[in-house]
């Protein structure tokens, strides 16, 4: 009898641990406490990891675990509706929130425009949030995020080192960590230094060989022109081109954090390390821009990602 009572008690505990509460907007959630009893303070800067999975197959929609976390200022007067921020006032650093979002409800709230192949009627999104840190000031969270950025870049550079070794490439590294394979340096009397306008033929692809952009093998595609040092291209390019001269040829291996980073761009997925085959067609001194010249159009694949 005592054994039966103990088993029943354990079963009750397990069931209660797996029960979900609901927010005022109706979102099911469960908090797994991390040990701290100090709840998040209004006005603090919060750092957290988040993950969104879709449907019964758990397809990943977004995931920062093992990558760069999210940070924002926690304001109890501006909590979201039908999302995890509703739960944050009950949480402390170290807590984990599991929650479920109904796609039908998201559609009714206007959070998604309409049902489609991804967001299907009757479907659900599973979410998970882990609260990593909290800071009283901007300086504290900035320092934390800068360290996270550098740690991610170091992981990516390590992966590119392994890629280069497997391919047998001899590389030179730029100051920020892009890697350059120089097949032909070109005319060293006419280098692609800062301030020079460089005309480039290129092919960009991911480490698995999938091409996302090229003007080398596209009939009629014009060469791409960029002024080195103006920061109008991704940092990996801005640094990598400087190792070439007119007539040069080679590859630039770009860590994601020196490319399109955690957001990606167009066909480029977030956190993608990239390889560019480049041919330096010309290096010239650019003509002075007219005082009121309109901004010229740019190849969207080569626009600067935004990291300094």
N, C-alpha and C positions, 0 to 999 in steps of 0.2 A: 504493500500500500504506500509506504514511504517513497519507494522508487517511482511509482506511478505519479504521485504528487509532484516529485522533483521534475519528472519529464514534462508534466503539464505546465509547471511554472516556467521551465525553460522555453517551452513552445510559446507561451504568452509573451515572454521577453523578446523572443525573436520576431514575433509578429508585430509587436509595438515598435521595434527598432526599424522595421521596414515600412511602417505606415507613413503616408505623405499627408502633410497639412496643405491648406490652400490659402493663397493670398486673397486680398479683397477683390482683386480682378478675376479670381478663379484659377490661377496658375498652381498646379500641384507642385510641392517642393518638399525636400527633406534636408535638414542640416545635420552633418556629422561633425561634432565638436572636435577641435584640435587641441584642447587643453587650456587655452587662455580664456579668462573670464572677462577681460577688458573689452567691452564692445567698441566697435568703430566709432570714432568721434565725428560729429558733424563738422564739416570744413576741412577734415584731414585729407591727405592724398593717399589713395589706395592703389596697391599693385596686386594684380590677380592673374591667374591663368584661367582660360575658358576653353570649352570644347562644345561643339554642336554636332550631333549625329542625326542622320535622317533615316526614318523608316525602320523596318524590321531587319534590314541588312546592315544597319549601323554605318552607312556611308558618311564619311567625314565631310562636313560643310566648312568647319573652321576649327582650328586647334592650335593653341599657343603653348601647350605643354612641351617642354624640352626645347622651346624656341624663345622668342622675345615676349614677355608678358604685356598685359594691358595696364595702363595707369590713368587715373582720372581723379578729379576732386569730388569727394563725397559730400553731397548736399541733400539733406533730408527734405528740403522744400521742393526739390526737383527730381523726385524718384519717378522712374518709368512706370508704365502701366502694362501689366501682363509680361513682365520680364524679371530677371533675377535681381535687379536693383531694389525691387519691393522688399526683398528679404534681408538686404544688407544691414538695416538697423538692428537686427537680431544677431548679428555675426561678430566674430572676433578674428584676429589674425590666426591662421592655422585651420580655420573651419573650411569645410567642403560643402557646397550646395549642389544637390542633384535636383533637377526639375524637368518638367515635361510641358511642351508647348503644342497645343492643338493647331494644326494648319487651318482648319475651318475658322477657329477664333481669330487667328492672325489675319485671315482674309476679311472677316467682318470688321476688324479694327483698322483695316487699310494698311497693315504692315506689309502685306504682299499684294500686288495689283490684281492677280487672278490665279486660279489653279493652272498648273502646267505639268510637264513630265517630272519635274523635280518636286514641286509642292502640290501633291495630289489631294483631292477631296477625301476627308476622313483620315488623312495621315497625321503623323506626329513627329516632333523634333525633340530629341533627348539632349538635355544640357547638363554641363558640369562646370562648376566654378570652384577654384581653390584660392583662398585669400592668402597672399604671400607676405605682404608687408603693409605698414601704414606709417605715414610721416606727417609731422605737423607743418612742414614748410616745403616750398617748391624745390629748394636746394637739395633736400634729402632725397626726394623722389627722382630728381634729375640725376644725381650721383648713382642711384640704384639702377636706373634705366641705362645710363651710359655703360655701366659694368656689364649689364645684360647684353647690350649691343656688341661690345667687344668680345664677350664670350661666344656669342653666336658667330661672329666673323672669324674667330679663331677656329671654331669647328669647321666652318666652310673652307678655310684655307687648308686645313689638315686634309679634308676630302679632296681638294684640288691637287695637293701634293701627291696623294695616292693615285689620282687620275693621271697626272703627268708622268709619274714613275711607271705606271702600267703601260703607257704609250711610248715610253722611252724618250720623253721630251726633256731637253735641257732648257731650264727656264731662268729668267731674271725677274726679281720681284720689285714692284714699285713701292714707294714709301708706305702706302696704305695696305698693301697686300695682294694686289692683282699680280698675275704671273704672265710673263711675256716669253713666247718662243720666237726667237729671231732666226728666220730661215735665210733672209737677205736683209742686211741693215740698210741698204740703199746708199745714195750719195751723201756721205757724212759731212760734206760741205754745205748741205742744204737740209738741216735737221728740222723735225717737227717740234720746234721749241715753243714755249709759251708766247702767245700773240700771233703765231703763224696760222694762216688759213690752209688746212690740210684737206685734200680731195682724196676720198677713200672709196674703194670697192670692198665690200664685206659680205660675209655670210655668217649669220648667228644661229647657233644651235645649242641645245641642252646636252648634258654629259652623256645622255643615252642616244645622241645622234639625231634627235628630231629637230629639223630646221624650222625656225619661227619667222625668219626674215632674211632677205638676201637681195642685193642688187648686182651680184656677180653673174648668176645664171638666168636672169630675167631679161628677155629681149626688150630693148628700149628703156630699161631702167637707168636713170642718170646716176653718176657718182654722187656720193654724199659729201657735203662740204661742212667743215666745222672749224671754228677758231679755237685753238688750244688755249686753255686757261680761262675761258669765259663761262665755264660750268654750265653749258647748255646741253651736255650729254652726260651719261652716267659716269660716276667718278672713275670706274675701272677703265673706261675708254680715255678719259681726259688724262689719266696718268700713263696708260699703256702706250698711247700714240707717241709720246715723247721719246721713246726708245727707238723710233724709226726715223728714216729720212726719205727723201724723194726716191722712188723706185724700190723702196723696201717692201718686204713681204714676210708674213708670219702669223702668229696667233696671239690673241689676248684671252687669258683665262680669268674670268671675273667672278669673285665670290658674290653671293646674292646680296650681301650688305653693301657692296660697291656697285650693285646693279639695280634691280627692281625690288629688292628687299622683301619685307613681310607682306606687301600688298600685291606684288606682281604687276603685270600690265599686259592687256590684250591676251595673246595666246601664252604668255609667260606666266607660269604658276608661281604663287608665293614661295619664297625661299629657294629659288632655282639658281644654281651655279650655271654660268653661261660660258660658251666658247665662241670666239669670233675669229674667223679667218679674215685677214686684212691685207689689202694691197694698197700701197701709198702711191697714188697716181701723180700727185703734185704737191709741192709745198711752196706757198707764196706769201708775200706780205699783203694783207687785205687792204682793199681800198677804204679810205675814211668814210664812215657812214654819214649820210646827210643829217643835218641837225634835227629835222623832224621826221625822219624816216619811220614808216610803219614797221611793226614787228613782222619779220618774214615767217612764212610757214616752216614747220619742221617735221621731219619724219617722226611720226608718233612712236615708232619702235625705239628711237634713239634719244628720246627726251629724258632729261635728268630726272632721277627718281626722287630726289629731295633731301637725301642725307648729306650732311657736311662731312 
